[in-house]
Amino acid sequence: MRILISGASGFIGTALVRAAKDDGHDVVRVVRSSPQPGDIVFNPARGEIDEREIRGADAVIVLNGAGLFSHLWTDSYKETLVRSRITAVRTFTDAFAEMPAGDRPTQFLTGSAIGLYGADRGDEILTEESTPGDDFLARLCVSWEAAGERVTDLGITHTALRTGLVMDGSGGMLGLLKHAYRFGLGAKLGTGEQYMSTISLDDHVAAILHLLRTSVAGPVNLTGPQPVTNSEWHRLLADHVGRPGFLTVPRWAMKGALGDFAEQAALASQRAYPARLEETGFAFTAPTVEEIFTQALRS
């Protein structure tokens, strides 16, 4: 397949480009700046992309978005979180509408997150059929998915990638926390009763390539099949690195320091289950948290 990947220089995008090439696909990166030979440049802030350059792609994958974990959620940064996602998706959907029907991709995969389900779902098992929440992150994800869903009117299959906590030592949440745990400074968050739905980076990118092969329409939970509570996740990581795990960061301290980010991300309880991945026969290489740590912390 000829696959265009936007957000190709990010944590997940970089791994996806590599995995797609290894899988034998013709991969073209779509970037905002510092292009390499063969890249396509676009400007999502202005909704600008040369639609002639993206004609003939079999699939387009859009993973753009300002980092959820990289900044306090001030009002201005919340606007950045929304704008960076919606404008990137709309730039492509507008371009597809300008193309002759025969030149459009057959598949359009866009980012989303299990934050769509809301911050406090307790121990409820969340599948793709579960109702969305109504906090900031949930509303962002609903709008994000709706922006991509516009392509169905153009005869393009849309898949919303409801991503959980992607684990790898090279970046993301685990990339930030691994050093603290290795120094014995890892901590349980709040009560530790909140569920964490994790997936290894290797399985995450393999699942995206699997969805290309199976052409699944609609939302798909990209999470592992065995979510655990934060207490269990914390204990397993401390055990994995051979360090004590007796520290706790109180809920009130996190809320005071981190505001909405603490409530809707760090302390959120989302017990997501990858029902649609399971239905399509996807095989996880690291289904348990212990296996995720082994795979993600190879060095």
C-alpha positions as CSV (number, residue, x, y, z in Angstrom):
1,M,0.0,0.0,0.0
2,R,1.0,3.6,-0.5
3,I,0.5,5.1,3.0
4,L,0.7,8.8,4.0
5,I,1.5,9.4,7.7
6,S,1.0,12.8,9.2
7,G,2.4,13.3,12.7
8,A,5.2,11.0,11.5
9,S,7.9,12.6,13.6
10,G,6.2,12.0,17.0
11,F,6.6,9.2,19.5
12,I,4.0,6.9,17.8
13,G,4.5,8.3,14.3
14,T,8.2,7.5,14.2
15,A,7.6,3.9,15.2
16,L,4.7,3.6,12.8
17,V,6.8,4.8,9.8
18,R,9.5,2.3,10.6
19,A,7.0,-0.6,11.1
20,A,5.1,0.2,7.9
21,K,8.3,0.2,5.9
22,D,9.4,-3.1,7.5
23,D,6.0,-4.4,6.5
24,G,6.7,-3.6,2.8
25,H,4.6,-0.5,2.4
26,D,5.5,2.6,0.4
27,V,5.4,5.2,3.2
28,V,5.3,9.0,2.7
29,R,5.7,11.3,5.7
30,V,3.5,14.4,5.9
31,V,5.3,17.1,8.0
32,R,4.8,20.7,9.0
33,S,8.5,21.6,8.9
34,S,12.1,20.3,8.3
35,P,11.1,18.0,5.4
36,Q,13.3,15.2,4.2
37,P,13.5,14.2,0.6
38,G,10.2,12.7,-0.4
39,D,8.2,14.3,2.4
40,I,5.0,16.2,1.8
41,V,4.7,19.6,3.6
42,F,1.4,20.9,4.9
43,N,0.2,23.8,7.1
44,P,-2.8,22.7,9.2
45,A,-3.1,26.0,10.9
46,R,-4.0,27.5,7.5
47,G,-5.6,24.3,6.2
48,E,-3.1,24.1,3.4
49,I,-1.9,21.0,1.6
50,D,-1.3,20.5,-2.1
51,E,-4.0,17.9,-2.8
52,R,-2.2,16.8,-6.0
53,E,0.6,15.5,-3.8
54,I,-1.7,13.2,-1.9
55,R,-3.6,11.8,-4.8
56,G,-3.3,8.1,-5.3
57,A,-2.6,7.2,-1.7
58,D,-4.3,4.0,-0.5
59,A,-4.5,5.1,3.1
60,V,-3.9,8.3,5.1
61,I,-3.1,8.2,8.8
62,V,-3.3,11.4,10.8
63,L,-1.7,11.4,14.3
64,N,-1.1,15.1,14.8
65,G,-1.8,16.7,18.2
66,A,-0.1,18.7,20.9
67,G,1.1,16.5,23.8
68,L,-1.4,15.7,26.5
69,F,1.4,15.1,29.0
70,S,3.8,17.9,28.0
71,H,2.1,21.0,29.5
72,L,-0.3,22.2,32.2
73,W,-3.8,22.4,30.9
74,T,-4.3,26.2,31.0
75,D,-7.2,27.6,29.0
76,S,-4.9,28.6,26.2
77,Y,-3.2,25.2,26.1
78,K,-6.6,23.5,26.0
79,E,-7.3,25.5,22.9
80,T,-4.0,24.3,21.5
81,L,-4.9,20.7,22.3
82,V,-8.2,21.0,20.4
83,R,-6.9,23.1,17.5
84,S,-3.8,21.0,16.8
85,R,-6.0,17.9,16.3
86,I,-9.1,19.2,14.5
87,T,-7.3,21.4,12.0
88,A,-4.9,18.6,10.9
89,V,-7.8,16.3,10.3
90,R,-9.9,18.9,8.5
91,T,-7.0,19.9,6.2
92,F,-7.0,16.3,4.8
93,T,-10.8,16.0,4.7
94,D,-11.1,19.3,2.7
95,A,-8.3,18.1,0.4
96,F,-10.1,14.8,-0.3
97,A,-13.3,16.7,-1.2
98,E,-11.3,18.6,-3.9
99,M,-10.0,15.4,-5.5
100,P,-11.6,13.3,-8.2
101,A,-13.3,10.3,-6.6
102,G,-10.9,7.8,-8.2
103,D,-7.8,9.6,-6.6
104,R,-9.0,9.5,-3.0
105,P,-7.7,7.1,-0.5
106,T,-9.8,4.2,0.5
107,Q,-8.9,4.4,4.2
108,F,-8.5,7.3,6.6
109,L,-7.3,6.6,10.1
110,T,-7.3,9.4,12.6
111,G,-6.2,9.7,16.2
112,S,-8.5,9.7,19.2
113,A,-8.1,8.5,22.8
114,I,-9.9,6.5,25.5
115,G,-10.3,9.9,27.2
116,L,-13.5,10.0,25.1
117,Y,-15.1,7.8,27.8
118,G,-14.7,10.4,30.5
119,A,-12.4,10.6,33.5
120,D,-14.2,8.5,36.2
121,R,-15.7,5.3,34.9
122,G,-14.6,3.3,37.9
123,D,-14.3,-0.4,37.1
124,E,-16.8,-0.3,34.2
125,I,-15.5,-2.3,31.2
126,L,-15.5,0.2,28.3
127,T,-15.9,-1.1,24.7
128,E,-16.3,0.9,21.5
129,E,-20.1,0.7,22.2
130,S,-19.8,2.6,25.6
131,T,-21.1,6.1,25.9
132,P,-18.8,9.1,25.9
133,G,-18.1,11.3,28.9
134,D,-18.7,15.0,29.2
135,D,-15.4,16.5,30.5
136,F,-13.0,18.5,28.4
137,L,-11.0,15.6,27.1
138,A,-14.1,13.6,26.3
139,R,-15.6,16.4,24.3
140,L,-12.2,17.0,22.5
141,C,-12.2,13.3,21.5
142,V,-15.8,13.4,20.3
143,S,-15.0,16.4,18.1
144,W,-11.8,14.8,16.9
145,E,-13.6,11.7,15.7
146,A,-16.5,13.7,14.2
147,A,-14.0,15.7,12.1
148,G,-12.6,12.5,10.6
149,E,-16.1,10.9,10.1
150,R,-16.8,13.5,7.4
151,V,-15.0,11.4,4.9
152,T,-17.6,8.7,4.9
153,D,-19.7,11.0,2.7
154,L,-16.9,10.7,0.2
155,G,-16.9,6.9,0.2
156,I,-13.7,6.6,2.3
157,T,-13.6,4.2,5.3
158,H,-12.8,6.1,8.5
159,T,-11.2,4.5,11.5
160,A,-10.9,6.4,14.8
161,L,-7.9,5.1,16.9
162,R,-9.0,5.4,20.5
163,T,-5.5,5.1,22.0
164,G,-4.8,4.2,25.6
165,L,-1.5,4.7,27.5
166,V,1.2,3.7,25.0
167,M,4.2,2.2,26.8
168,D,7.8,2.3,25.5
169,G,11.1,3.4,27.1
170,S,11.8,5.8,24.3
171,G,9.0,8.2,25.1
172,G,5.5,8.7,26.3
173,M,4.4,8.2,29.9
174,L,6.9,5.3,30.6
175,G,9.7,7.2,29.0
176,L,9.1,10.0,31.5
177,L,8.7,7.8,34.6
178,K,11.3,5.0,34.0
179,H,14.1,7.0,35.5
180,A,12.2,7.9,38.7
181,Y,11.3,4.2,39.2
182,R,14.9,3.1,38.6
183,F,16.0,5.5,41.4
184,G,13.2,4.1,43.7
185,L,11.2,7.3,43.4
186,G,8.1,5.8,41.6
187,A,4.8,6.5,43.3
188,K,1.3,5.3,43.4
189,L,-1.1,8.1,42.3
190,G,-3.9,9.0,44.6
191,T,-5.8,5.9,45.9
192,G,-4.4,3.8,43.1
193,E,-7.8,2.3,42.5
194,Q,-8.2,4.0,39.1
195,Y,-7.8,1.7,36.0
196,M,-5.0,2.2,33.5
197,S,-5.5,0.8,30.0
198,T,-2.0,0.3,28.6
199,I,-0.5,-1.1,25.3
200,S,3.1,-1.6,24.2
201,L,4.3,0.7,21.4
202,D,5.1,-2.4,19.3
203,D,1.5,-3.7,19.7
204,H,0.1,-0.2,19.1
205,V,1.7,0.2,15.7
206,A,1.1,-3.4,14.8
207,A,-2.6,-2.9,15.5
208,I,-2.7,0.1,13.2
209,L,-1.2,-1.9,10.4
210,H,-3.6,-4.7,11.2
211,L,-6.5,-2.2,10.8
212,L,-5.2,-1.2,7.4
213,R,-5.3,-4.8,6.3
214,T,-8.8,-5.5,7.7
215,S,-10.3,-2.1,6.8
216,V,-12.3,-1.6,10.0
217,A,-14.7,1.3,10.0
218,G,-15.6,3.3,13.1
219,P,-13.9,3.5,16.5
220,V,-11.3,1.0,17.8
221,N,-9.9,0.8,21.3
222,L,-6.1,0.6,20.9
223,T,-5.4,-0.8,24.4
224,G,-4.1,-4.1,25.8
225,P,-6.7,-6.8,26.8
226,Q,-5.7,-6.7,30.5
227,P,-6.0,-3.3,32.1
228,V,-4.9,-3.0,35.8
229,T,-5.3,-0.5,38.6
230,N,-2.7,2.1,39.2
231,S,-1.7,0.3,42.4
232,E,-1.0,-2.9,40.4
233,W,0.7,-1.0,37.6
234,H,2.9,0.8,40.1
235,R,3.8,-2.4,42.0
236,L,4.6,-4.3,38.8
237,L,6.9,-1.6,37.5
238,A,8.7,-1.2,40.8
239,D,9.2,-5.0,40.8
240,H,10.4,-5.0,37.2
241,V,13.2,-2.5,37.9
242,G,14.0,-4.1,41.2
243,R,13.3,-1.0,43.3
244,P,10.9,-0.3,46.3
245,G,7.5,1.1,45.6
246,F,6.2,2.5,48.8
247,L,5.7,6.2,47.8
248,T,2.3,7.7,47.2
249,V,1.3,11.1,45.7
250,P,-1.9,12.2,47.4
251,R,-4.9,13.0,45.1
252,W,-5.2,16.5,46.6
253,A,-1.6,17.3,45.9
254,M,-1.9,16.3,42.3
255,K,-5.1,18.2,41.8
256,G,-3.6,21.3,43.4
257,A,-0.5,21.1,41.2
258,L,-1.9,19.9,37.9
259,G,-5.5,20.9,37.9
260,D,-7.7,19.4,35.1
261,F,-4.8,17.3,33.8
262,A,-4.7,15.4,37.1
263,E,-8.4,14.9,37.2
264,Q,-8.9,13.9,33.5
265,A,-5.7,12.2,32.7
266,A,-3.3,11.2,35.5
267,L,-6.1,10.1,37.9
268,A,-8.6,9.0,35.3
269,S,-10.1,5.5,35.6
270,Q,-10.8,4.0,32.2
271,R,-11.0,0.2,32.0
272,A,-11.0,0.0,28.2
273,Y,-11.2,-3.3,26.4
274,P,-10.1,-3.8,22.8
275,A,-13.3,-5.6,21.7
276,R,-13.1,-4.7,18.0
277,L,-9.4,-5.6,17.7
278,E,-10.2,-9.0,19.3
279,E,-13.1,-9.5,16.8
280,T,-10.8,-9.0,13.9
281,G,-8.2,-11.5,15.1
282,F,-5.4,-9.2,16.2
283,A,-2.8,-11.1,18.3
284,F,-1.0,-9.1,21.0
285,T,2.7,-9.8,21.5
286,A,2.5,-8.3,25.0
287,P,-1.0,-8.8,26.4
288,T,-0.2,-8.4,30.1
289,V,1.4,-5.4,31.9
290,E,4.4,-7.6,32.9
291,E,5.0,-8.4,29.2
292,I,4.5,-4.8,28.2
293,F,7.3,-3.7,30.7
294,T,9.6,-6.5,29.4
295,Q,9.0,-5.3,25.8
296,A,9.0,-1.6,26.5
297,L,12.1,-1.5,28.7
298,R,14.4,-3.7,26.7
299,S,17.4,-1.5,27.5
